Amino acid sequence: MEKKTAIQILQEHISTYKNQITDSGWERMVHAGIVRNNIYEKLAFRADAEKQIQAYEMAVKALENSEVEEWVDRCYLGSPCPYQHN
């Protein structure tokens, strides 16, 4: 995957989360049956979404500032990383 494509995908995830934490985005998820309409679930979702947004933004910055050679050696979100210690 090219770096430009990866950045675009991450930015789309950021946009999706930002939309979902708006009142109208939340209402659409409730009507679709994705979430239950209660304050506790809404607060938990918002907290998780904000963490995800921060992680994706950090990943975008890292990709934007990386050299091509470094890109090959980077770990992917959600995949095992050879640099992680068990």
C-alpha angles and dihedrals in degrees: 000000000000119000092239091055092048091051091049092051092049091049090051089053090051091051092049093052092045090052094047094055092056117094093249092047091050091049091052090052090049092050090048090053094241094123137016117248102244132118095240094055091044092052093046092049092048092051092049092045092052090052090049092049091052092049093049092047090052090049091051091051091048092051093046091052098042129102120234092252091052091051091065092054097047125110119242125235110263095011129103112267121217088216095058118100118225 
